[in-house]
Amino acid sequence: MTVNTFMKTSYSADDVIFLLKDLSDIELEKDTFAREQLIQQGVHYSTMLPKEFQPSEAYIELFHKTLAQYSKRIADAVAVVAEMIVAHKSIDRVVLVSLARAGTPIGILIKRYLEQKYKRTVPHYAISIVRDRGIDEVAIRYMLAQHPEAELQFVDGWTGKGAITRELTEACKGLKQQGIELDDTLAVLADPGHCSSMYGTRDDFLIPSACLNSTVSGLVSRTVLNDDWIHEGDFHGAKYYAHLVDQDVSNLYIATIAQHFSETTPDDLTTEPVTWLGMQSVERIQKKFNIQNTHHIKPGVGETTRVLLRRVPWKILVNPAHDADLQHIYMLAEERGVPVEVYTDMSYSCCGLIKELTE
């Protein structure tokens, strides 16, 4: 791959390079119901894309309000996880590898923090990992060819059940068998699932970048792994949504949070052990609501938001103790006519349940 093949995004290349094949000219979107039917019939979600969510004016106003409200809290969490990376990796050899899309804004913020605090410019790439199908090994090999002494640090936005954490571990095991040894530790901003040892917080609160899709992620779609378009030697794919440029808040999001880095004091880097506490909640929810497939249980604020934006929800479970973090959840549920039910026997603020469709 040459530099000319890097995918266009609305981020500066100084912030991140997306190692993705540009599929912008390919029609991959399905409407929400049709896509959900296909997924439940066994078609893998990564072979197609959801139609981009078009938020209402009220929802956009809520995004800006929550960004202003949470920007300092997010900056604090970014500082903590960035300092953990510095404590475990050589800052002169570390390469940030964010998992597109949710990990990429967080990867950019970590990169910006390290530049401001340590005066070091670390490389940052965004690559694809797909549940049940693995990580983009072409991208891994590309990065290692560019940075032979690199210590790769994988970055994501948040954890839900920990499916991507497990996928990353399995991918690294597979690469080790090919002679490539990588650290499978996943650095995340928020770890409500208790499945990462490197996190900024374990609070399940609203990360405003979860509110929107491509317009807060460099105008990039979800990643695609479709054999019709992704061939041997290709990066996984994605689309660039140029038509949404007037709605793009990707760089505003970064700037609003980064302005608080000078106020952060991440002194205590003590972490609690990985317990997979979140999965215990998922198992209780599965039993109580008689849900056959745990893929239909999406716990945490970030994952619940995704259910409301691009899946067919059955109902939303909420813990009223966290209402302050759930205003956008209530707004989306009302707009889509999705029932909300109080449920407190979980370690998360909320949980989205996907509707099981019949033939």
Phi, psi and omega in degrees: 000139176253166182301333181292345182268356180294142185288140175287140173216176178271001173275155172288145175296342175289337179270320184194147171244123179273118175269078182219146175279131183282116179247027187302332183271001183261136178276104184241352186282143172235150175291161192303313184292316180297318179296318180297318177301314181298317180299315182287345175270358175110358176286132184287138184301334185283353181275352182214172181236149170284154173291140183296130177296130177254101186288150175285165178300321180296322181290321177297319177299320179295322177302310182295323178295315181289327176298315178297321183290322189255358188300319179292319179298320178291318178301320178298316181292321176300315181299318180297310183291327177295318179294327175296320178298315179299324181289337185249347182230155172285122183295339179276349180240350185291139173236121179282132180233096181273145180270110185292141000263327192300332182283340191290314175302324180290320176299319178296317180296319177297316178300315180297319180298315181296323177295318183287317186279318189247358180057036178240135175258108183262145176296148178218122177241151172247128181227173184257140167227139186234128180303131179074357180234350170097185183266161179283098183290333176297318179293319178301313182294325178298312182297318181291330176291323179285330184226077187301332181261014188294146166251101183289136175237111180283141185226137173223173184281308184204169173250150172248261174276345182096018182297319181287327175302313179294319180299319180295318178299315179295321179297318180292327175296317179296320179291327179298323178294341177263008178089010179249112182258120182233153174277121184272009178296128181257116177275126182230152175293312182228135184234064179293342178279353181056044182235014175228146178264358182231100188213155177276327178201160171251006175293140176264083182239172184286117168266111190306334179294343176285343183292329186239175180253248186294332186288356172238013184225039176075016183064029180256140178285178165300160180279155187235135173229085184237119186297343177291335187236338181252114185249173181304132181090352178274150163292160166302164188250172174192172178243151173253122185265079183298331184289350181259014186301327181289342180259001188288127177237018185303310183282330173299317180301312180298311184296322182295322180280317185297335181295345180266357185300327180292345181264353186277144177225076184281078184276317185267109180255018179294132179244154174270156184293159174285119182240351186055036181304323181301323181294331176295320176296318181299317180296322177293319178296317180302316182290314185296321186258009175052054181262126186286320189243120181294344175297342180271003177249117185237092187274152177098157184299315182298313182289324177297321177300316179299320178301315182289330182277327190215013174237186176253099185286147171267305176201165179243129176263135181227147171257110186301342178297341182247025184306326183298333180267003191241014185297322180289331177296313179298319181295313180296319180297319179294317180298325184263000179069035182261127180293145178245131184234135177287129179208119187251355184274056179208156181274001182255163175286328181201171180207132177264133178248125181276139180290132176276115185272141175269167180302000000 
